[in-house]
Amino acid sequence: MPSYDYRCANCSKRSVIYQTYEEYGQMPIECPYCGSKDLRRIIGRIRIAKSEDSRLEDLSDPSSWGDFDENDPKSMAKMMRKMGNELGEDMPAEFDEVVDRLEAGDDPEQIEKDMPDLGGGDDFGF
């Protein structure tokens, strides 16, 4: 049976009310806390499934990066963490170490010097 979230206009408490599709909007409802019939429906968050191609396309669009600043290590860490999460794959421990250090404000060039094997010999480039 579907559940619907409501907030009472009288006592301001939030409640979940179970109703069949046929009952929704047809049957009178009341607040389980104070008995008021003045309830407002709360619409919850929704999720949208995206294909891997769609996720990667979104990541490649600089307009979706928000306030990214390539000169700010913390901003870089935030972006790297977002990209890692969007990829949906387990990242190597080195990735987490780099992001943790960037979040702490470490200089990217120093991180690269301290971890010369990043990227398996490729130019990892911060």
Secondary structure as GFF3:
##gff-version 3
##sequence-region A 1 126
A	DSSP	beta_strand	3	8	.	.	.	ID=ss1
A	DSSP	beta_strand	14	18	.	.	.	ID=ss2
A	DSSP	beta_strand	39	42	.	.	.	ID=ss3
A	DSSP	alpha_helix	52	60	.	.	.	ID=ss4
A	DSSP	three_ten_helix	62	65	.	.	.	ID=ss5
A	DSSP	alpha_helix	73	87	.	.	.	ID=ss6
A	DSSP	alpha_helix	93	103	.	.	.	ID=ss7
A	DSSP	alpha_helix	108	114	.	.	.	ID=ss8
A	DSSP	three_ten_helix	118	121	.	.	.	ID=ss9
###
